[in-house]
Amino acid sequence: MTIKPVRKAIFPVAGLGTRFLPATKAMPKEMLTVVDKPLIQYAVEEALEAGIEQIIFVTGRGKGALEDHFDISFELETTMRARGKSLSVIENIRQQPGSPVYVRQQEPLGLGHAVWCARDIVGDEPFAVLLPDELMVGTPNFMAQMVQAYDNVGGNVIGALEVAPEETDKYGIISPGARDGALTEVTALVEKPAKGSAPSNLMIPGRYILQPEVMKILDAKEKGAGGEIQLTDAMAKLIGQQPFHGFTFNGERFDCGDKTGFVTANLALAMARADIGPAVRSFAEARLV
């Protein structure tokens, strides 16, 4: 079996971010910062560190700040040079010309539809999907761990994390087969199962490595849970046709699509930093007395 390398990654970033209004009224939710870095930058860095070569943003209206963030800022850089300030903080954000690709999703028809919008760029190659709302912290990072697993087993590899049984109705859930360390055979997938009906407590935390055949399934534009075109439904149809595994991340997950998760991520990452960690920890300890 020839295993093609994963060279491309899709970032679905067309969402409106209504849960964070009014902050996201004029700013993409992916530009919300955890300490001093936007969520989208954490996700892009994760992909690049995993060996991804081409970044594909599936955007919507009002997302110009994303393009600007990964571009050269002539005025800012000129001013910083004139003042003798280091550009290292912003230089590593830039992408090579031609590396980032921007595709517009005109209607919010679901995650499956957003991924399908990148079909012509993906072509006949396997590809990764990263949801920037899900901030993953670990060494090596989540996608790097997944790519390493994929290089061994091929097929489709999706993230898998345990959640409390009472929370399974919020997520895509894996029906597990045989387990081998961090790898779990996927025998079925269920999108947001009704309470008490989930086949396991293994949810899919916004990280995927998929074969291009999933795009042909998404061509049908079949609607699933919530009346949207669900990526989970399309992936489920590949099970039994191609190898399909869940990979459990050795690290920490922060759900930054949720206000509590976002605040928790800021606190955790701030406390882990050498420059501001001691002051933040001292403040937190004083408040918790």
C-alpha positions as CSV (number, residue, x, y, z in Angstrom):
1,M,0.0,0.0,0.0
2,T,1.4,3.3,-1.1
3,I,0.8,6.1,1.5
4,K,0.8,9.5,0.0
5,P,2.2,12.3,2.2
6,V,-0.1,14.9,3.7
7,R,0.9,18.2,2.1
8,K,-2.2,20.3,2.3
9,A,-4.4,21.5,5.1
10,I,-7.9,23.1,5.1
11,F,-8.9,25.7,7.7
12,P,-12.7,26.3,7.7
13,V,-12.8,29.9,8.9
14,A,-16.1,31.2,7.4
15,G,-18.1,31.1,10.6
16,L,-19.7,34.2,12.1
17,G,-18.6,33.7,15.7
18,T,-22.0,34.6,17.1
19,R,-21.2,33.1,20.5
20,F,-18.5,35.9,21.0
21,L,-20.6,38.9,20.0
22,P,-20.0,41.8,20.3
23,A,-16.3,41.1,20.0
24,T,-16.7,39.3,16.7
25,K,-19.1,41.9,15.1
26,A,-16.2,43.4,13.0
27,M,-13.4,40.9,13.7
28,P,-13.2,37.3,12.6
29,K,-13.5,34.9,15.6
30,E,-10.3,33.2,14.5
31,M,-8.5,36.4,15.2
32,L,-9.4,36.3,18.9
33,T,-6.1,36.1,20.8
34,V,-5.0,33.7,23.4
35,V,-2.4,35.7,25.4
36,D,-0.8,37.5,22.4
37,K,-1.4,35.2,19.4
38,P,-4.6,34.7,17.4
39,L,-6.3,31.3,17.4
40,I,-5.7,31.0,13.6
41,Q,-2.0,31.4,14.1
42,Y,-1.8,28.6,16.7
43,A,-3.6,26.3,14.2
44,V,-1.4,27.3,11.2
45,E,1.7,26.8,13.2
46,E,0.5,23.4,14.3
47,A,0.0,22.4,10.6
48,L,3.4,23.8,9.5
49,E,5.2,22.0,12.3
50,A,3.6,18.8,11.2
51,G,5.1,19.2,7.7
52,I,2.1,20.7,5.9
53,E,3.2,22.7,2.9
54,Q,0.1,24.4,1.6
55,I,-2.5,26.3,3.8
56,I,-6.1,26.5,2.4
57,F,-8.4,29.0,4.1
58,V,-12.1,28.5,3.4
59,T,-13.4,32.0,4.2
60,G,-16.5,34.1,4.2
61,R,-17.5,37.8,4.1
62,G,-15.6,40.0,6.5
63,K,-12.5,37.8,6.9
64,G,-10.0,40.1,5.3
65,A,-8.1,40.4,8.6
66,L,-7.0,36.8,8.3
67,E,-5.3,37.5,4.9
68,D,-3.7,40.6,6.3
69,H,-2.4,38.8,9.4
70,F,-0.3,36.3,7.2
71,D,0.8,39.0,4.8
72,I,3.6,41.6,4.9
73,S,2.7,44.8,6.8
74,F,5.0,47.3,5.1
75,E,4.1,50.3,7.4
76,L,4.4,48.3,10.6
77,E,7.7,46.7,9.6
78,T,9.2,50.0,8.3
79,T,8.3,51.7,11.6
80,M,9.7,48.9,13.7
81,R,13.0,48.9,11.8
82,A,13.3,52.7,12.1
83,R,12.9,52.3,15.9
84,G,15.5,49.5,16.1
85,K,12.9,46.9,17.1
86,S,13.2,43.2,16.3
87,L,10.9,41.9,13.6
88,S,11.2,38.3,14.7
89,V,7.7,38.3,16.3
90,I,6.0,39.1,13.0
91,E,8.4,37.8,10.4
92,N,7.6,34.1,11.3
93,I,3.9,34.8,10.6
94,R,4.4,35.4,6.9
95,Q,3.6,32.6,4.5
96,Q,5.6,31.9,1.3
97,P,4.1,33.6,-1.7
98,G,1.6,31.1,-3.2
99,S,1.4,28.9,-0.1
100,P,-1.8,30.3,1.4
101,V,-4.9,29.9,-0.8
102,Y,-8.2,31.6,0.0
103,V,-11.5,30.0,-1.1
104,R,-14.9,31.6,-0.4
105,Q,-17.8,29.7,1.1
106,Q,-20.7,31.8,0.1
107,E,-23.3,30.2,2.3
108,P,-23.0,28.7,5.8
109,L,-24.1,25.2,4.9
110,G,-22.0,23.2,7.3
111,L,-18.5,21.9,7.9
112,G,-18.8,19.3,5.2
113,H,-19.7,22.0,2.7
114,A,-16.8,24.2,3.8
115,V,-14.3,21.3,3.3
116,W,-16.0,20.6,-0.1
117,C,-15.3,24.2,-1.2
118,A,-11.6,23.3,-1.3
119,R,-12.0,20.2,-3.5
120,D,-10.2,21.7,-6.6
121,I,-7.2,22.7,-4.6
122,V,-6.9,19.4,-2.7
123,G,-7.2,17.4,-6.0
124,D,-6.4,13.7,-5.6
125,E,-4.2,14.1,-2.5
126,P,-4.9,13.3,1.2
127,F,-5.4,16.4,3.2
128,A,-5.7,17.6,6.8
129,V,-8.5,19.7,8.3
130,L,-7.9,21.8,11.4
131,L,-10.6,23.8,13.2
132,P,-9.0,26.8,14.8
133,D,-11.6,27.0,17.6
134,E,-9.9,23.9,19.0
135,L,-6.6,24.9,20.6
136,M,-4.4,21.9,21.2
137,V,-1.3,22.1,23.3
138,G,1.3,19.4,23.4
139,T,4.8,18.3,22.2
140,P,4.9,17.2,19.5
141,N,1.7,18.9,18.5
142,F,-1.6,17.1,17.8
143,M,-1.3,17.2,14.0
144,A,2.3,16.1,14.1
145,Q,1.3,13.1,16.2
146,M,-1.5,12.3,13.8
147,V,0.7,12.6,10.7
148,Q,3.2,10.2,12.3
149,A,0.3,7.7,12.9
150,Y,-1.0,8.2,9.4
151,D,2.4,7.5,7.9
152,N,2.2,4.0,9.6
153,V,-1.4,3.1,8.8
154,G,-2.6,5.3,5.9
155,G,-6.2,5.8,5.1
156,N,-8.1,8.2,7.3
157,V,-7.0,9.3,10.7
158,I,-9.2,11.6,12.9
159,G,-8.7,13.0,16.3
160,A,-10.2,11.2,19.3
161,L,-10.6,12.5,22.8
162,E,-12.6,11.2,25.7
163,V,-15.4,13.5,27.1
164,A,-17.9,13.0,29.9
165,P,-20.8,10.7,28.8
166,E,-23.3,13.5,29.4
167,E,-21.5,15.7,26.8
168,T,-21.6,13.3,23.9
169,D,-24.7,14.9,22.3
170,K,-22.6,18.0,21.5
171,Y,-20.0,16.3,19.2
172,G,-19.3,13.8,16.5
173,I,-18.8,10.5,18.3
174,I,-16.7,7.4,17.3
175,S,-18.0,3.9,17.5
176,P,-14.7,2.1,18.5
177,G,-13.3,-1.2,17.3
178,A,-9.9,-2.7,18.1
179,R,-7.5,-0.5,20.0
180,D,-3.7,-0.3,19.6
181,G,-2.2,2.3,21.9
182,A,-3.3,5.7,20.8
183,L,-5.0,4.3,17.7
184,T,-8.6,3.1,17.7
185,E,-10.3,1.4,14.8
186,V,-13.4,3.4,13.8
187,T,-16.4,1.2,13.0
188,A,-18.9,3.9,12.7
189,L,-19.4,7.7,13.3
190,V,-22.5,9.4,14.7
191,E,-23.0,13.2,14.6
192,K,-24.4,14.6,17.9
193,P,-26.2,11.5,19.1
194,A,-29.2,11.8,21.3
195,K,-28.5,11.7,25.0
196,G,-27.9,8.2,26.2
197,S,-27.5,6.7,22.7
198,A,-23.8,7.4,22.0
199,P,-21.7,4.4,21.1
200,S,-18.7,5.7,23.1
201,N,-17.4,8.8,24.8
202,L,-14.8,9.3,22.1
203,M,-15.4,12.7,20.4
204,I,-13.8,14.2,17.3
205,P,-11.9,17.3,18.4
206,G,-11.5,19.2,15.1
207,R,-8.5,17.4,13.6
208,Y,-8.7,15.2,10.6
209,I,-6.5,13.5,7.9
210,L,-8.7,12.4,5.1
211,Q,-8.5,10.8,1.7
212,P,-9.7,12.7,-1.3
213,E,-12.6,10.3,-1.9
214,V,-14.5,12.1,0.8
215,M,-14.9,15.0,-1.6
216,K,-16.9,12.8,-4.0
217,I,-19.3,11.9,-1.2
218,L,-19.7,15.5,-0.3
219,D,-20.6,16.3,-3.9
220,A,-24.1,14.9,-3.1
221,K,-24.6,17.8,-0.6
222,E,-26.7,15.6,1.6
223,K,-27.9,17.3,4.8
224,G,-27.6,15.8,8.2
225,A,-27.9,17.0,11.8
226,G,-29.0,20.6,12.1
227,G,-30.0,20.7,8.4
228,E,-26.3,21.1,7.5
229,I,-23.9,19.2,5.3
230,Q,-22.0,17.3,7.9
231,L,-18.4,16.1,7.4
232,T,-19.0,13.3,9.9
233,D,-21.7,11.8,7.7
234,A,-19.4,11.8,4.6
235,M,-16.6,10.3,6.6
236,A,-18.9,7.5,7.9
237,K,-19.4,6.3,4.3
238,L,-15.7,5.7,3.9
239,I,-15.6,3.3,6.8
240,G,-15.2,-0.3,5.4
241,Q,-13.9,1.0,2.1
242,Q,-10.6,2.5,3.5
243,P,-8.6,2.1,6.7
244,F,-10.2,4.4,9.3
245,H,-8.7,5.2,12.7
246,G,-9.1,7.6,15.6
247,F,-6.0,8.9,17.3
248,T,-6.0,10.0,20.9
249,F,-4.0,13.1,21.5
250,N,-1.3,13.1,24.2
251,G,-1.8,16.7,25.2
252,E,-4.3,19.3,26.3
253,R,-7.4,20.6,24.5
254,F,-9.1,24.0,24.9
255,D,-12.5,24.5,23.3
256,C,-12.1,28.2,22.4
257,G,-15.4,28.2,20.6
258,D,-16.8,28.4,24.1
259,K,-16.3,31.4,26.4
260,T,-15.3,29.3,29.3
261,G,-12.8,27.4,27.2
262,F,-11.4,30.6,25.8
263,V,-10.8,32.2,29.2
264,T,-9.3,28.9,30.5
265,A,-6.9,28.8,27.5
266,N,-5.7,32.3,28.2
267,L,-5.1,31.6,31.8
268,A,-3.4,28.2,31.2
269,L,-1.1,29.5,28.5
270,A,-0.3,32.7,30.3
271,M,0.7,30.8,33.4
272,A,3.0,28.5,31.4
273,R,5.0,31.5,30.1
274,A,8.3,32.5,31.7
275,D,7.8,36.2,31.1
276,I,4.3,36.7,32.5
277,G,3.5,33.4,34.2
278,P,4.6,34.3,37.7
279,A,2.6,37.5,37.8
280,V,-0.5,35.8,36.4
281,R,-0.2,32.9,38.8
282,S,0.2,35.4,41.7
283,F,-3.0,37.3,40.7
284,A,-4.9,34.0,40.3
285,E,-3.9,32.7,43.7
286,A,-4.8,36.0,45.3
287,R,-8.3,35.9,43.7
288,L,-8.9,32.3,44.6
289,V,-8.3,32.8,48.4
